[in-house]
Amino acid sequence: MNILDFLQQSFHLTDNGMKSAQLIEKLTKESFTYKNDYIIKKSSNAYKEELTIQKEIANSTSSAMPGLEELINALSCMAPDAIISMRFIDGPNWDGRIFYDEKNTLTGVIIGKKKNRDWKTPPNWDGSEEMLKTYNTK
């Protein structure tokens, strides 16, 4: 199921959420599913800090992460202690994460191009390539 249908099935999409989903659909043209059953909850501020570090890593490695800047901006507009849930998504060539609030309203989606398709995401992944390498080479 394409990303737009996938998101509409599970979340309330605001205008910004709809635009983000449409851009990702246009970019990927892939079907997405949930990668696993993990739902990780943190404050909007904790996610904003984590994603800011991931943005620096992506920029330093010239890795495209569509949706990242928009998600950081959306989190910046929220109360710092607002609870945000995150789930991992998976497609044939892209994977990513979906962020949403307690009312099931989509906050944002970020995706990244898969470099090693057989690799799995480690539990409590910090966003670093080093942690991915360590987890998948053991």
NUZA-320043 format. One record per atom (N, C-alpha, C, O, CB): residue in three letters; x, y, z. Coordinates in steps of 0.05 Angstrom, whole numbers. Glycine has a CB too. Layout:
['ALA', [X, Y, Z]];
...
//
This chain:
['MET', [17, -23, 0]];
['MET', [0, 0, 0]];
['MET', [18, 25, 0]];
['MET', [38, 26, 15]];
['MET', [-20, 0, 25]];
['ASN', [12, 44, -17]];
['ASN', [29, 68, -18]];
['ASN', [28, 83, 8]];
['ASN', [10, 79, 25]];
['ASN', [20, 86, -41]];
['ILE', [47, 101, 12]];
['ILE', [50, 115, 38]];
['ILE', [26, 131, 45]];
['ILE', [19, 133, 69]];
['ILE', [75, 133, 37]];
['LEU', [13, 144, 25]];
['LEU', [-10, 160, 31]];
['LEU', [-33, 143, 41]];
['LEU', [-45, 150, 61]];
['LEU', [-18, 176, 5]];
['ASP', [-39, 121, 27]];
['ASP', [-60, 103, 37]];
['ASP', [-53, 91, 64]];
['ASP', [-70, 89, 81]];
['ASP', [-65, 81, 16]];
['PHE', [-28, 84, 67]];
['PHE', [-19, 72, 92]];
['PHE', [-23, 91, 115]];
['PHE', [-34, 83, 136]];
['PHE', [11, 65, 90]];
['LEU', [-16, 116, 112]];
['LEU', [-19, 136, 133]];
['LEU', [-48, 143, 138]];
['LEU', [-57, 146, 161]];
['LEU', [-3, 161, 127]];
['GLN', [-64, 146, 117]];
['GLN', [-92, 153, 120]];
['GLN', [-107, 130, 135]];
['GLN', [-127, 136, 148]];
['GLN', [-105, 158, 93]];
['GLN', [-98, 106, 132]];
['GLN', [-111, 83, 145]];
['GLN', [-108, 84, 175]];
['GLN', [-125, 75, 190]];
['GLN', [-100, 57, 134]];
['SER', [-86, 95, 185]];
['SER', [-79, 94, 213]];
['SER', [-80, 121, 228]];
['SER', [-83, 121, 252]];
['SER', [-53, 83, 217]];
['PHE', [-78, 143, 213]];
['PHE', [-74, 169, 227]];
['PHE', [-93, 191, 215]];
['PHE', [-102, 189, 193]];
['PHE', [-46, 178, 224]];
['HIS', [-97, 211, 232]];
['HIS', [-110, 235, 223]];
['HIS', [-88, 252, 210]];
['HIS', [-68, 258, 223]];
['HIS', [-125, 250, 247]];
['LEU', [-92, 261, 185]];
['LEU', [-72, 276, 171]];
['LEU', [-81, 306, 169]];
['LEU', [-103, 312, 159]];
['LEU', [-67, 265, 143]];
['THR', [-65, 323, 179]];
['THR', [-69, 352, 176]];
['THR', [-61, 359, 148]];
['THR', [-51, 342, 133]];
['THR', [-54, 369, 197]];
['ASP', [-64, 384, 140]];
['ASP', [-55, 393, 113]];
['ASP', [-25, 388, 110]];
['ASP', [-16, 378, 89]];
['ASP', [-61, 423, 109]];
['ASN', [-9, 394, 131]];
['ASN', [20, 390, 129]];
['ASN', [26, 360, 127]];
['ASN', [44, 352, 113]];
['ASN', [33, 402, 154]];
['GLY', [12, 343, 142]];
['GLY', [16, 315, 141]];
['GLY', [9, 304, 114]];
['GLY', [23, 286, 104]];
['GLY', [-1, 301, 162]];
['MET', [-12, 314, 102]];
['MET', [-20, 305, 75]];
['MET', [1, 313, 55]];
['MET', [8, 297, 37]];
['MET', [-47, 317, 67]];
['LYS', [11, 338, 57]];
['LYS', [32, 347, 38]];
['LYS', [57, 330, 41]];
['LYS', [70, 322, 21]];
['LYS', [39, 376, 43]];
['SER', [65, 324, 65]];
['SER', [89, 308, 70]];
['SER', [85, 280, 58]];
['SER', [103, 270, 45]];
['SER', [94, 306, 101]];
['ALA', [62, 268, 63]];
['ALA', [57, 241, 52]];
['ALA', [57, 241, 22]];
['ALA', [68, 222, 9]];
['ALA', [30, 230, 63]];
['GLN', [46, 262, 10]];
['GLN', [45, 263, -20]];
['GLN', [73, 267, -31]];
['GLN', [79, 255, -52]];
['GLN', [27, 287, -29]];
['LEU', [90, 282, -18]];
['LEU', [118, 286, -27]];
['LEU', [133, 259, -26]];
['LEU', [148, 252, -44]];
['LEU', [132, 307, -11]];
['ILE', [129, 245, -4]];
['ILE', [143, 220, 0]];
['ILE', [133, 199, -21]];
['ILE', [149, 184, -32]];
['ILE', [140, 209, 29]];
['GLU', [107, 199, -26]];
['GLU', [96, 181, -46]];
['GLU', [107, 187, -73]];
['GLU', [115, 168, -88]];
['GLU', [65, 184, -47]];
['LYS', [109, 212, -80]];
['LYS', [120, 220, -106]];
['LYS', [149, 212, -109]];
['LYS', [158, 203, -130]];
['LYS', [117, 251, -110]];
['LEU', [164, 215, -87]];
['LEU', [193, 208, -87]];
['LEU', [198, 178, -88]];
['LEU', [215, 169, -103]];
['LEU', [206, 220, -62]];
['THR', [183, 163, -72]];
['THR', [189, 134, -70]];
['THR', [174, 116, -88]];
['THR', [185, 97, -99]];
['THR', [184, 126, -42]];
['LYS', [149, 122, -92]];
['LYS', [131, 104, -108]];
['LYS', [132, 75, -98]];
['LYS', [132, 56, -114]];
['LYS', [139, 105, -138]];
['GLU', [134, 72, -71]];
['GLU', [136, 46, -59]];
['GLU', [113, 40, -40]];
['GLU', [98, 59, -31]];
['GLU', [162, 43, -44]];
['SER', [109, 15, -33]];
['SER', [91, 7, -13]];
['SER', [106, 5, 14]];
['SER', [129, -2, 15]];
['SER', [78, -21, -20]];
['PHE', [92, 12, 35]];
['PHE', [104, 12, 62]];
['PHE', [87, -5, 81]];
['PHE', [62, -6, 78]];
['PHE', [107, 40, 73]];
['THR', [100, -17, 100]];
['THR', [87, -31, 122]];
['THR', [102, -24, 148]];
['THR', [123, -12, 147]];
['THR', [87, -63, 117]];
['TYR', [90, -31, 170]];
['TYR', [105, -28, 195]];
['TYR', [127, -48, 196]];
['TYR', [123, -71, 189]];
['TYR', [86, -31, 220]];
['LYS', [150, -40, 206]];
['LYS', [173, -58, 207]];
['LYS', [170, -78, 230]];
['LYS', [179, -101, 228]];
['LYS', [199, -41, 211]];
['ASN', [158, -68, 252]];
['ASN', [155, -85, 276]];
['ASN', [132, -74, 292]];
['ASN', [119, -55, 284]];
['ASN', [181, -87, 292]];
['ASP', [129, -85, 316]];
['ASP', [107, -75, 334]];
['ASP', [116, -54, 354]];
['ASP', [99, -46, 370]];
['ASP', [95, -99, 348]];
['TYR', [141, -46, 353]];
['TYR', [151, -27, 372]];
['TYR', [137, 0, 369]];
['TYR', [134, 10, 347]];
['TYR', [181, -23, 369]];
['ILE', [128, 11, 391]];
['ILE', [119, 39, 393]];
['ILE', [135, 52, 415]];
['ILE', [134, 44, 438]];
['ILE', [88, 41, 399]];
['ILE', [151, 72, 407]];
['ILE', [168, 85, 426]];
['ILE', [157, 113, 432]];
['ILE', [152, 128, 413]];
['ILE', [198, 87, 416]];
['LYS', [153, 119, 457]];
['LYS', [142, 145, 465]];
['LYS', [163, 161, 480]];
['LYS', [177, 152, 498]];
['LYS', [117, 140, 483]];
['LYS', [165, 186, 471]];
['LYS', [183, 206, 484]];
['LYS', [169, 233, 482]];
['LYS', [149, 237, 469]];
['LYS', [211, 206, 470]];
['SER', [181, 252, 496]];
['SER', [171, 279, 494]];
['SER', [179, 291, 467]];
['SER', [198, 282, 455]];
['SER', [182, 297, 517]];
['SER', [164, 311, 459]];
['SER', [170, 324, 433]];
['SER', [198, 336, 434]];
['SER', [212, 335, 414]];
['SER', [149, 346, 426]];
['ASN', [206, 347, 457]];
['ASN', [232, 358, 459]];
['ASN', [255, 337, 457]];
['ASN', [275, 342, 444]];
['ASN', [235, 373, 486]];
['ALA', [250, 314, 469]];
['ALA', [270, 292, 467]];
['ALA', [274, 283, 438]];
['ALA', [296, 279, 429]];
['ALA', [262, 268, 485]];
['TYR', [251, 281, 424]];
['TYR', [253, 273, 395]];
['TYR', [267, 295, 379]];
['TYR', [282, 290, 361]];
['TYR', [226, 267, 384]];
['LYS', [260, 320, 385]];
['LYS', [272, 343, 371]];
['LYS', [302, 343, 374]];
['LYS', [317, 346, 354]];
['LYS', [260, 370, 380]];
['GLU', [312, 338, 398]];
['GLU', [341, 337, 403]];
['GLU', [353, 314, 388]];
['GLU', [375, 316, 376]];
['GLU', [346, 335, 433]];
['GLU', [341, 290, 389]];
['GLU', [351, 266, 376]];
['GLU', [352, 271, 346]];
['GLU', [372, 264, 333]];
['GLU', [333, 242, 383]];
['LEU', [331, 282, 335]];
['LEU', [329, 286, 306]];
['LEU', [348, 307, 296]];
['LEU', [358, 306, 273]];
['LEU', [301, 293, 297]];
['THR', [354, 327, 313]];
['THR', [373, 348, 305]];
['THR', [401, 335, 302]];
['THR', [416, 343, 284]];
['THR', [374, 370, 327]];
['ILE', [408, 317, 320]];
['ILE', [433, 302, 318]];
['ILE', [434, 285, 292]];
['ILE', [454, 285, 278]];
['ILE', [438, 284, 343]];
['GLN', [412, 272, 287]];
['GLN', [410, 255, 262]];
['GLN', [412, 272, 237]];
['GLN', [423, 264, 217]];
['GLN', [384, 239, 262]];
['LYS', [401, 296, 239]];
['LYS', [403, 315, 216]];
['LYS', [432, 322, 211]];
['LYS', [441, 323, 188]];
['LYS', [386, 340, 221]];
['GLU', [447, 327, 232]];
['GLU', [476, 334, 230]];
['GLU', [491, 310, 217]];
['GLU', [508, 314, 201]];
['GLU', [488, 341, 257]];
['ILE', [484, 286, 226]];
['ILE', [497, 262, 215]];
['ILE', [490, 259, 186]];
['ILE', [508, 254, 169]];
['ILE', [488, 237, 231]];
['ALA', [465, 262, 179]];
['ALA', [456, 260, 151]];
['ALA', [470, 281, 133]];
['ALA', [479, 275, 111]];
['ALA', [426, 263, 148]];
['ASN', [472, 306, 144]];
['ASN', [485, 327, 128]];
['ASN', [514, 321, 124]];
['ASN', [525, 327, 103]];
['ASN', [481, 354, 143]];
['SER', [528, 311, 145]];
['SER', [556, 306, 143]];
['SER', [563, 283, 124]];
['SER', [585, 281, 114]];
['SER', [568, 300, 170]];
['THR', [543, 265, 120]];
['THR', [548, 242, 102]];
['THR', [533, 245, 76]];
['THR', [533, 227, 59]];
['THR', [539, 216, 116]];
['SER', [522, 269, 71]];
['SER', [506, 275, 47]];
['SER', [484, 254, 42]];
['SER', [479, 246, 20]];
['SER', [525, 275, 23]];
['SER', [472, 245, 64]];
['SER', [449, 226, 62]];
['SER', [423, 242, 62]];
['SER', [418, 258, 80]];
['SER', [450, 206, 86]];
['ALA', [407, 236, 42]];
['ALA', [381, 249, 41]];
['ALA', [361, 236, 60]];
['ALA', [360, 211, 61]];
['ALA', [369, 248, 12]];
['MET', [347, 252, 76]];
['MET', [327, 242, 94]];
['MET', [302, 259, 91]];
['MET', [296, 277, 107]];
['MET', [337, 242, 124]];
['PRO', [286, 254, 70]];
['PRO', [262, 269, 66]];
['PRO', [244, 269, 90]];
['PRO', [240, 248, 103]];
['PRO', [247, 258, 42]];
['GLY', [233, 292, 96]];
['GLY', [214, 296, 119]];
['GLY', [228, 304, 144]];
['GLY', [214, 312, 163]];
['GLY', [200, 271, 123]];
['LEU', [254, 302, 146]];
['LEU', [268, 307, 171]];
['LEU', [265, 336, 180]];
['LEU', [258, 342, 203]];
['LEU', [298, 301, 168]];
['GLU', [271, 355, 163]];
['GLU', [269, 383, 171]];
['GLU', [241, 391, 178]];
['GLU', [236, 406, 197]];
['GLU', [279, 401, 148]];
['GLU', [221, 381, 163]];
['GLU', [193, 388, 169]];
['GLU', [185, 376, 196]];
['GLU', [170, 389, 210]];
['GLU', [174, 376, 146]];
['LEU', [194, 352, 202]];
['LEU', [188, 340, 228]];
['LEU', [200, 356, 251]];
['LEU', [187, 361, 271]];
['LEU', [198, 311, 229]];
['ILE', [225, 364, 248]];
['ILE', [238, 380, 269]];
['ILE', [222, 406, 273]];
['ILE', [218, 415, 296]];
['ILE', [268, 386, 262]];
['ASN', [214, 419, 251]];
['ASN', [198, 444, 253]];
['ASN', [172, 438, 267]];
['ASN', [163, 454, 284]];
['ASN', [193, 455, 225]];
['ALA', [158, 416, 261]];
['ALA', [133, 410, 274]];
['ALA', [136, 405, 303]];
['ALA', [120, 414, 320]];
['ALA', [120, 385, 261]];
['LEU', [157, 391, 311]];
['LEU', [163, 386, 339]];
['LEU', [170, 412, 354]];
['LEU', [163, 415, 378]];
['LEU', [186, 366, 342]];
['SER', [183, 431, 340]];
['SER', [190, 456, 352]];
['SER', [165, 473, 359]];
['SER', [166, 490, 377]];
['SER', [208, 472, 334]];
['CYS', [143, 468, 345]];
['CYS', [118, 483, 350]];
['CYS', [101, 471, 372]];
['CYS', [81, 482, 379]];
['CYS', [102, 485, 324]];
['MET', [110, 449, 383]];
['MET', [94, 435, 403]];
['MET', [105, 441, 431]];
['MET', [127, 451, 434]];
['MET', [95, 404, 398]];
['ALA', [88, 436, 451]];
['ALA', [97, 438, 478]];
['ALA', [120, 418, 482]];
['ALA', [118, 396, 473]];
['ALA', [74, 433, 499]];
['PRO', [142, 427, 496]];
['PRO', [165, 409, 499]];
['PRO', [159, 383, 512]];
['PRO', [174, 363, 508]];
['PRO', [186, 424, 514]];
['ASP', [139, 382, 529]];
['ASP', [133, 357, 543]];
['ASP', [110, 341, 531]];
['ASP', [101, 321, 542]];
['ASP', [125, 363, 572]];
['ALA', [101, 349, 507]];
['ALA', [80, 334, 493]];
['ALA', [90, 306, 486]];
['ALA', [113, 303, 478]];
['ALA', [71, 349, 467]];
['ILE', [73, 286, 490]];
['ILE', [81, 258, 485]];
['ILE', [77, 252, 456]];
['ILE', [56, 256, 444]];
['ILE', [65, 239, 503]];
['ILE', [99, 242, 444]];
['ILE', [99, 235, 415]];
['ILE', [106, 205, 414]];
['ILE', [125, 196, 426]];
['ILE', [119, 252, 398]];
['SER', [91, 190, 397]];
['SER', [97, 162, 392]];
['SER', [111, 159, 366]];
['SER', [107, 176, 347]];
['SER', [71, 145, 393]];
['MET', [128, 139, 363]];
['MET', [142, 134, 339]];
['MET', [141, 104, 332]];
['MET', [143, 87, 349]];
['MET', [172, 143, 341]];
['ARG', [137, 99, 306]];
['ARG', [138, 72, 296]];
['ARG', [156, 70, 271]];
['ARG', [158, 90, 256]];
['ARG', [109, 61, 289]];
['PHE', [168, 47, 268]];
['PHE', [186, 43, 245]];
['PHE', [169, 33, 221]];
['PHE', [150, 17, 224]];
['PHE', [208, 23, 251]];
['ILE', [176, 43, 197]];
['ILE', [163, 34, 172]];
['ILE', [184, 23, 154]];
['ILE', [208, 29, 156]];
['ILE', [147, 56, 159]];
['ASP', [175, 6, 135]];
['ASP', [193, -8, 117]];
['ASP', [182, -10, 89]];
['ASP', [158, -16, 86]];
['ASP', [200, -36, 128]];
['GLY', [198, -5, 69]];
['GLY', [191, -8, 41]];
['GLY', [214, -23, 28]];
['GLY', [235, -28, 41]];
['GLY', [186, 19, 28]];
['PRO', [211, -30, 2]];
['PRO', [232, -45, -11]];
['PRO', [259, -31, -13]];
['PRO', [280, -43, -9]];
['PRO', [223, -51, -39]];
['ASN', [259, -5, -17]];
['ASN', [284, 10, -20]];
['ASN', [288, 33, 0]];
['ASN', [309, 44, 2]];
['ASN', [285, 22, -48]];
['TRP', [267, 38, 15]];
['TRP', [267, 60, 35]];
['TRP', [256, 49, 61]];
['TRP', [240, 30, 61]];
['TRP', [251, 85, 26]];
['ASP', [266, 60, 83]];
['ASP', [253, 55, 109]];
['ASP', [252, 81, 124]];
['ASP', [264, 101, 116]];
['ASP', [268, 33, 125]];
['GLY', [238, 81, 146]];
['GLY', [236, 106, 161]];
['GLY', [221, 103, 187]];
['GLY', [218, 81, 198]];
['GLY', [223, 126, 144]];
['ARG', [210, 126, 195]];
['ARG', [196, 127, 221]];
['ARG', [172, 146, 218]];
['ARG', [173, 166, 204]];
['ARG', [214, 136, 244]];
['ILE', [151, 139, 232]];
['ILE', [126, 155, 232]];
['ILE', [124, 166, 261]];
['ILE', [127, 151, 280]];
['ILE', [101, 139, 224]];
['PHE', [118, 191, 264]];
['PHE', [114, 204, 290]];
['PHE', [86, 215, 292]];
['PHE', [76, 227, 273]];
['PHE', [135, 227, 294]];
['TYR', [73, 211, 314]];
['TYR', [45, 220, 318]];
['TYR', [39, 226, 347]];
['TYR', [53, 216, 365]];
['TYR', [25, 198, 308]];
['ASP', [19, 242, 351]];
['ASP', [12, 251, 378]];
['ASP', [-8, 232, 392]];
['ASP', [-16, 212, 380]];
['ASP', [2, 280, 378]];
['GLU', [-17, 240, 416]];
['GLU', [-35, 223, 431]];
['GLU', [-63, 221, 419]];
['GLU', [-79, 203, 426]];
['GLU', [-36, 233, 459]];
['LYS', [-69, 240, 401]];
['LYS', [-95, 239, 388]];
['LYS', [-94, 225, 361]];
['LYS', [-113, 226, 345]];
['LYS', [-106, 268, 384]];
['ASN', [-71, 212, 356]];
['ASN', [-66, 197, 331]];
['ASN', [-65, 216, 306]];
['ASN', [-71, 208, 284]];
['ASN', [-88, 176, 327]];
['THR', [-56, 240, 311]];
['THR', [-52, 259, 289]];
['THR', [-22, 257, 281]];
['THR', [-4, 259, 298]];
['THR', [-59, 289, 298]];
['LEU', [-18, 253, 255]];
['LEU', [9, 251, 245]];
['LEU', [25, 276, 250]];
['LEU', [16, 298, 243]];
['LEU', [9, 244, 215]];
['THR', [48, 273, 262]];
['THR', [66, 296, 267]];
['THR', [86, 298, 244]];
['THR', [93, 320, 235]];
['THR', [81, 293, 294]];
['GLY', [95, 275, 234]];
['GLY', [114, 275, 212]];
['GLY', [124, 248, 205]];
['GLY', [120, 229, 220]];
['GLY', [137, 293, 218]];
['VAL', [137, 246, 182]];
['VAL', [148, 221, 172]];
['VAL', [176, 228, 162]];
['VAL', [180, 248, 148]];
['VAL', [130, 208, 150]];
['ILE', [195, 211, 168]];
['ILE', [222, 213, 156]];
['ILE', [229, 186, 144]];
['ILE', [222, 165, 154]];
['ILE', [243, 222, 177]];
['ILE', [242, 188, 121]];
['ILE', [251, 163, 108]];
['ILE', [280, 166, 99]];
['ILE', [291, 189, 97]];
['ILE', [233, 157, 83]];
['GLY', [293, 144, 95]];
['GLY', [320, 144, 85]];
['GLY', [324, 120, 66]];
['GLY', [311, 100, 69]];
['GLY', [341, 142, 109]];
['LYS', [341, 124, 46]];
['LYS', [346, 104, 27]];
['LYS', [362, 81, 40]];
['LYS', [381, 86, 54]];
['LYS', [361, 115, 2]];
['LYS', [354, 56, 35]];
['LYS', [368, 34, 47]];
['LYS', [395, 30, 33]];
['LYS', [396, 30, 8]];
['LYS', [351, 8, 44]];
['LYS', [416, 27, 48]];
['LYS', [442, 21, 37]];
['LYS', [447, -9, 38]];
['LYS', [459, -20, 19]];
['LYS', [464, 36, 53]];
['ASN', [439, -21, 59]];
['ASN', [443, -50, 63]];
['ASN', [415, -62, 68]];
['ASN', [406, -63, 91]];
['ASN', [463, -57, 86]];
['ARG', [402, -72, 48]];
['ARG', [375, -81, 50]];
['ARG', [370, -104, 69]];
['ARG', [348, -107, 80]];
['ARG', [365, -89, 23]];
['ASP', [390, -120, 74]];
['ASP', [387, -143, 92]];
['ASP', [391, -136, 121]];
['ASP', [384, -152, 139]];
['ASP', [406, -165, 85]];
['TRP', [400, -112, 127]];
['TRP', [405, -104, 154]];
['TRP', [379, -99, 168]];
['TRP', [359, -90, 156]];
['TRP', [423, -79, 155]];
['LYS', [379, -104, 194]];
['LYS', [356, -98, 211]];
['LYS', [362, -75, 229]];
['LYS', [385, -69, 235]];
['LYS', [349, -124, 228]];
['THR', [341, -61, 238]];
['THR', [344, -38, 256]];
['THR', [347, -49, 284]];
['THR', [330, -64, 293]];
['THR', [320, -18, 253]];
['PRO', [368, -41, 298]];
['PRO', [371, -50, 326]];
['PRO', [351, -37, 345]];
['PRO', [341, -15, 340]];
['PRO', [400, -44, 336]];
['PRO', [344, -51, 366]];
['PRO', [326, -39, 386]];
['PRO', [340, -14, 397]];
['PRO', [364, -14, 401]];
['PRO', [319, -59, 409]];
['ASN', [324, 6, 402]];
['ASN', [334, 31, 413]];
['ASN', [356, 44, 396]];
['ASN', [376, 55, 407]];
['ASN', [345, 27, 442]];
['TRP', [353, 42, 370]];
['TRP', [372, 53, 351]];
['TRP', [376, 83, 356]];
['TRP', [356, 97, 358]];
['TRP', [364, 47, 322]];
['ASP', [401, 92, 357]];
['ASP', [407, 120, 362]];
['ASP', [409, 136, 336]];
['ASP', [414, 160, 336]];
['ASP', [433, 123, 377]];
['GLY', [404, 123, 313]];
['GLY', [406, 137, 287]];
['GLY', [433, 136, 274]];
['GLY', [436, 146, 252]];
['GLY', [397, 165, 291]];
['SER', [452, 125, 288]];
['SER', [480, 124, 277]];
['SER', [485, 100, 259]];
['SER', [474, 78, 264]];
['SER', [500, 125, 300]];
['GLU', [501, 104, 239]];
['GLU', [509, 82, 222]];
['GLU', [527, 62, 237]];
['GLU', [526, 38, 232]];
['GLU', [524, 92, 197]];
['GLU', [542, 72, 256]];
['GLU', [559, 55, 272]];
['GLU', [543, 34, 287]];
['GLU', [551, 11, 288]];
['GLU', [576, 72, 291]];
['MET', [521, 42, 299]];
['MET', [504, 24, 314]];
['MET', [492, 3, 296]];
['MET', [489, -20, 303]];
['MET', [482, 39, 330]];
['LEU', [484, 11, 271]];
['LEU', [473, -7, 252]];
['LEU', [494, -28, 244]];
['LEU', [488, -52, 243]];
['LEU', [463, 8, 227]];
['LYS', [518, -19, 239]];
['LYS', [540, -37, 231]];
['LYS', [546, -57, 253]];
['LYS', [548, -81, 248]];
['LYS', [566, -22, 224]];
['THR', [548, -48, 277]];
['THR', [554, -65, 300]];
['THR', [532, -86, 304]];
['THR', [538, -110, 307]];
['THR', [557, -49, 326]];
['TYR', [507, -77, 303]];
['TYR', [484, -96, 307]];
['TYR', [483, -117, 285]];
['TYR', [477, -140, 290]];
['TYR', [458, -80, 307]];
['ASN', [488, -109, 260]];
['ASN', [484, -127, 238]];
['ASN', [509, -144, 231]];
['ASN', [507, -161, 213]];
['ASN', [476, -112, 214]];
['THR', [532, -139, 243]];
['THR', [555, -155, 237]];
['THR', [561, -175, 258]];
['THR', [580, -191, 256]];
['THR', [579, -136, 233]];
['LYS', [544, -176, 279]];
['LYS', [548, -196, 300]];
['LYS', [533, -221, 293]];
['LYS', [533, -240, 308]];
['LYS', [538, -185, 327]];
//
